[in-house]
Amino acid sequence: MLVGHADSVTSIAISNANNGHLLSNSMDGSLMLWDIKPYCESESRIMKCFVGANHNFEKNLLKCCWSPDGKLVSAGSADRTVNIWDVESAALKHRLGGHKGSVNETSISKDNLIASCSSDKSIIVGKIEI
């Protein structure tokens, strides 16, 4: 059992690039990177915590995702933004606007296209600079 979030977990994603890594998004406003290898060396499986995405009273199920190369993670936010973090440094690299409602899901392609969908009934696709 992976324990560490302070509120409901809304989404999980296993990395295809980083074997044994799981990303989780929670209504506590954090994404956590977990070591899910069968034989974890440390007592805590939490490897990193990414902060900046917000939830609000709507309590939407905001989803998280990995970039195909495993170097970036992303999640939508109730503040109408897309948040993209660098996995190695855990630094927030991009905060993208444009939606008029909660951003419920994001997806990153191998050529750095980012797509997001929102409660405002729209989808936005753009290119991010790494």
N, C-alpha and C positions, 0 to 999 in steps of 0.2 A: 504494500500500500504506500502511495506517495502522499505525504502530508506536508503542508506548508502554506497553502493559500488561506486567507482569512475570510473568504466568502465563496459563493458558488463558482464552480469551474464551468465555463461556457463552451470551451473548445479545446481540443488537443490535436497535435500533428506530429507524427514521427518523421524524422529527417531521412531522406533517401541518400543524402551525401555523407552524413555523419552517423555511421552505424551506432546504435545504442543511445541516441539522443531523442528526447521527447520535449515538445514545446506545449505549454498549457497557458490558457488565458482565463482570467478570473474576474469576477465582479468586484474584487478588491482593488482593481486598477493595475494589476501586474501581470506580466507574462513570466513564466519560469522555465528555465532550461534544466531538464532532469537527465541524470545518468540512468539509463534503464538496462545497461548490460547486466547479465545474470550475476556476475561477481563484481559488485561495486566496491572500490577500495575504501571510500570514505563512509562514515556513519550516515551522513546526510546525503541524499541523492540530488539535492539542489546544487546545480553548478553555477547558474547565473540568474539574476532577476532583472527584467526590463520594465521600466516604469514610464508613464506618460500617457497611456491610453485611459480614457475616462468612461465610466458607466454612469448612468443617471437613473432617475425614477422609473424610466421605461423598462429597465432590466432586460434589454434585448440580448439575444444570444450572439454576442460578438465573437467572430471566429478569428483564429490566428493561422499563419502559414509560414513556410520556409521558402527561400529562393532555391532553385534547383541545385546550385553549387553549395548550399548550406552556409553561405557567408552572411546572409541577411535573414531577418525575421520581420514579419509585418502583422499588424492587427488594425481593425477599424476601431472607431471611438464614438461615444455618444456626443462628443463635441464637434461632430461632423468632419473629422479629419482622418486621414490615413497615416499611421505611424510606422516608420521603418527603422529598425535598429541594426547596427553592426554586431554580429554574434561575438566576435573576439573581444571587442572593447565594451560591449553592452551600451554603447553610446547611441543616442537617438540621432540618426543621420538625416531623416527627412520627415517633415510633417506637412502633408499635402491637403489642401482644402478643395472646395468646389461643390460639395454636396450640401443640400439643405435639410438633411435629416441624418440620423444616426448611421454610421458606416458599419454595416453588418458583417461584411466579408471582404477579404482581399486575396489576390493571387498574383504571384510574380513568375514571369516566364524566364527561360534561359537567356534570352536576349534583352533582359531588363525592362520588359514591358510590365506595368502594374495595372491591374484592373481592380475596381472596387464597386460594390453595390450598396445601395442605401435604402432606408425606409422612405426616402423621398421618391422612390420608384425609378431611380436612374442608375445607370452604369457609366462609370468614367474609366477610360483607358488612356494611359500616358506612358512616357518613357522616363526612367530615372537614371541619373548619373551616379556612377559608383565612385 
